[in-house]
Amino acid sequence: MLNRLHALLLMSTFEKKEKKTITSW
């Protein structure tokens, strides 16, 4: 369960970063 939560957190952070890059572009 912890692994799944960690993965979700990583994915969410990655998505945020991607959105930031897209907006900056």
Buried (B, 14 or more C-beta within 10 A) or exposed (E): EEEEEEEEEEEEEEEEEEEEEEEEE
